[in-house]
Amino acid sequence: MSDSKNNIIHHHIAIIGSGPAGFTAALYTARANLKPVLFEGLQPGGQLTITTEVENYPGFENGIQGPELMDVMRKQAERFGAKSIFQEIIEVDFSKRPFIFKTYDNVHSADAVIIATGASAKLLGIESESKYMGFGVSACATCDGFFFKGLKIMVVGGGDTAMEEANYLTKFASEVLVVHRRHEFRASKIMTERAHRNPKIKFLTNKVVKEVIGKEEENRKTMTGVILQDTMDNTTQKYDVDGLFIAIGHKPNTDLFKGILDMDETGYLKVKKGSTCTKIPGVFAAGDVTDKVYRQAITAAGSGCMAAIDAERWLELQD
């Protein structure tokens, strides 16, 4: 990275990532007159931009579209002076202060950094999955389960996440089909047994999703079923279901910080208990990048507020 100060664009505080955590951190730091800059990265607005209806975010009695909620949050932060830069950070240097980070176009520095890069649901990677994402296909049971009252749905996965989401979805669905590519499940014994005891859950093993099928009427897409392929004999079969929940895990977006910040075995950033502080003073982390338990917009926003306050107090001590 360039050490020439003439080539470095300096900021008082930089937020890497957007979404509820990044935008809330930006709102609070902007109101504290810290003039935050958000680097919104490859998915401005985060995971909620692929969610259609959000009904569980407080303050929106009749629900709100995911992309609209993120746009409202961005504009609210901008009203107080936050600035968004729609570029991806490709390299960071936290070994000295001010911290240095690089986009494809420029080198930047900041006195403090809040990391809000989030996590991404692991997806199947088939074209029809993305086509019907938000129109029957979901990667978040707690976000979207409510919309499937009395309907038949399918959950893909074989770990604890799949079992937990299948059990949760039986609160709404009339029937839940759990699909796994192998015969044995990776899930813990207690979670597997709990799912097996649930009368609403049925299991389809040695099968993979080949295609999501649906219809389009008056510019409205609706998922109507799934074609599964047997992994033993390659035969295919169509199942009429109203929803498909992908529960094959999440991957925190932390590759940029490998070898720099402490992470757990799956890559989630570690923060000091009761705070958003990473092991490097002046570097904070908030939202799904640190949270593998709750993964909700409201909890991400809450930790974004915490990171902003932590950063503001830390900066005051440096003056």
Summary of the structure (lengths in Angstrom):
residues: 319
radius of gyration: 21.5
end to end distance: 26.3
largest distance: 68.4
contacts: 1102
relative contact order: 0.18
helix: 30%
strand: 30%
